[in-house]
Amino acid sequence: MLKIGETAPDFTLPTHEGRRISLAKLRGRKVILWFYPEADTPGCTSEGCGFRDQISDFEQNNIQVLGISFNDVERNAAFAEKFKFPFPLLCDTDRSVGIAYGACADSRARHASRVSILIDEDGNVARVYDNVNPRDHPAQVLADVLGV
């Protein structure tokens, strides 16, 4: 698992919309990278809808929300469309980002662990969430960022 203060490993991954996102291009913004086990399952849906419902608060605080799973583009696209997610869902089908961030042990992992990493504007790990309650997690991230 990553440690606070470490440089977050860079990556470039496809989104559910077929674009590609690189962490390095998001410097200057905070990023919450939330790993979820599988698209359109109860916990993942609850967590994703929490981020969706509070997206204006994240945007007002210059925080980019990025969901990430081992699902392919089609599965993530259906998930994002069904629940109207206004943020990218990244497709880590080879598990390389999951391994780098401690969301799985190796490339044979079926699902990512439910962990999140808050990355600061300089690309460093600001917070590691390794015991996530999907229902409360989005509000907890905001509370941490706002110092509430």
C-alpha positions as CSV (number, residue, x, y, z in Angstrom):
1,M,0.0,0.0,0.0
2,L,1.2,3.5,-0.7
3,K,2.3,5.8,2.0
4,I,1.3,9.4,2.6
5,G,3.8,11.8,1.0
6,E,4.9,9.3,-1.6
7,T,4.6,10.3,-5.3
8,A,1.5,8.7,-6.7
9,P,2.5,6.3,-9.5
10,D,1.6,7.8,-12.9
11,F,-0.7,6.0,-15.3
12,T,-2.6,6.4,-18.5
13,L,-5.8,4.4,-18.8
14,P,-8.9,4.4,-21.0
15,T,-12.1,5.8,-19.7
16,H,-15.6,4.4,-20.1
17,E,-16.0,7.0,-22.9
18,G,-13.0,5.7,-24.9
19,R,-10.8,8.6,-24.0
20,R,-7.4,8.2,-22.2
21,I,-6.6,9.9,-18.9
22,S,-3.1,10.4,-17.5
23,L,-2.6,11.2,-13.9
24,A,0.3,13.5,-14.8
25,K,-2.0,15.8,-16.8
26,L,-4.1,16.4,-13.7
27,R,-1.3,18.1,-11.7
28,G,-2.7,21.3,-10.1
29,R,-5.8,19.5,-8.9
30,K,-6.5,17.0,-6.2
31,V,-7.6,13.6,-7.4
32,I,-9.6,11.0,-5.5
33,L,-8.9,7.7,-7.2
34,W,-11.5,5.2,-5.9
35,F,-11.1,1.6,-6.7
36,Y,-14.3,-0.5,-6.9
37,P,-14.6,-4.2,-7.2
38,E,-17.2,-4.6,-10.0
39,A,-19.5,-2.3,-11.9
40,D,-23.2,-2.3,-11.1
41,T,-23.0,-4.2,-7.8
42,P,-24.7,-2.8,-4.7
43,G,-21.7,-1.4,-2.8
44,C,-20.0,0.0,-6.0
45,T,-23.3,1.6,-7.0
46,S,-23.8,3.1,-3.6
47,E,-20.3,4.6,-3.6
48,G,-20.5,5.8,-7.2
49,C,-23.9,7.5,-6.5
50,G,-22.4,9.2,-3.5
51,F,-19.7,10.7,-5.6
52,R,-22.2,11.6,-8.2
53,D,-24.6,13.3,-5.8
54,Q,-21.8,15.4,-4.3
55,I,-19.9,16.1,-7.5
56,S,-20.5,19.9,-7.3
57,D,-18.8,19.9,-3.9
58,F,-15.8,18.0,-5.3
59,E,-15.6,20.3,-8.3
60,Q,-15.9,23.5,-6.1
61,N,-12.8,22.2,-4.2
62,N,-10.8,21.4,-7.3
63,I,-11.0,17.6,-6.8
64,Q,-11.1,15.3,-9.8
65,V,-13.1,12.1,-9.1
66,L,-11.9,9.0,-10.9
67,G,-13.4,5.6,-10.4
68,I,-11.3,2.6,-11.4
69,S,-12.0,-1.1,-11.8
70,F,-10.8,-4.0,-13.8
71,N,-13.9,-3.9,-15.9
72,D,-13.7,-3.3,-19.6
73,V,-14.8,-0.1,-21.4
74,E,-18.2,-1.5,-22.3
75,R,-19.1,-2.7,-18.8
76,N,-18.0,0.6,-17.2
77,A,-19.8,2.6,-19.9
78,A,-23.1,0.8,-19.1
79,F,-22.5,1.4,-15.4
80,A,-21.8,5.1,-15.9
81,E,-24.8,5.6,-18.2
82,K,-27.2,3.7,-16.0
83,F,-26.4,5.8,-13.0
84,K,-25.5,9.1,-14.8
85,F,-22.0,9.3,-13.4
86,P,-20.5,12.7,-14.3
87,F,-16.9,11.6,-13.8
88,P,-14.6,9.1,-15.7
89,L,-14.6,5.4,-14.9
90,L,-11.1,4.1,-15.7
91,C,-10.5,0.6,-17.1
92,D,-7.5,-1.1,-15.6
93,T,-8.0,-4.4,-17.4
94,D,-4.4,-5.5,-17.0
95,R,-4.4,-4.6,-13.2
96,S,-1.2,-2.6,-13.5
97,V,-2.6,0.4,-11.7
98,G,-4.3,-1.8,-9.1
99,I,-1.0,-3.5,-8.4
100,A,0.9,-0.1,-8.2
101,Y,-1.7,1.3,-5.8
102,G,-2.2,-1.8,-3.6
103,A,-5.7,-2.5,-4.8
104,C,-4.7,-6.1,-5.7
105,A,-1.7,-8.4,-5.3
106,D,-1.1,-9.5,-8.8
107,S,-2.5,-9.6,-12.4
108,R,-4.6,-12.7,-11.6
109,A,-6.9,-10.7,-9.2
110,R,-10.5,-11.0,-10.2
111,H,-11.5,-7.7,-8.5
112,A,-9.9,-4.6,-7.1
113,S,-10.1,-4.1,-3.3
114,R,-12.3,-1.3,-2.2
115,V,-9.6,1.3,-1.5
116,S,-9.2,4.9,-2.4
117,I,-6.2,7.3,-2.7
118,L,-6.4,11.0,-2.3
119,I,-3.7,12.6,-4.4
120,D,-2.7,16.3,-3.9
121,E,-2.1,19.0,-6.5
122,D,1.6,18.0,-6.7
123,G,0.9,14.4,-7.4
124,N,1.7,13.1,-3.9
125,V,-0.4,10.7,-1.8
126,A,-2.3,12.8,0.7
127,R,-4.5,10.1,2.2
128,V,-5.0,6.4,1.9
129,Y,-8.4,4.9,2.5
130,D,-8.1,1.2,2.9
131,N,-11.2,0.5,5.0
132,V,-13.9,2.1,2.9
133,N,-17.6,2.1,3.7
134,P,-19.1,2.6,0.3
135,R,-22.2,4.5,1.5
136,D,-20.2,7.1,3.6
137,H,-16.9,7.3,1.7
138,P,-17.6,10.3,-0.6
139,A,-18.7,12.4,2.4
140,Q,-15.7,11.3,4.4
141,V,-13.3,12.3,1.6
142,L,-15.0,15.8,1.4
143,A,-14.8,16.1,5.2
144,D,-11.1,15.3,5.2
145,V,-10.3,17.7,2.4
146,L,-12.3,20.5,4.0
147,G,-10.9,19.8,7.5
148,V,-14.4,19.3,8.9
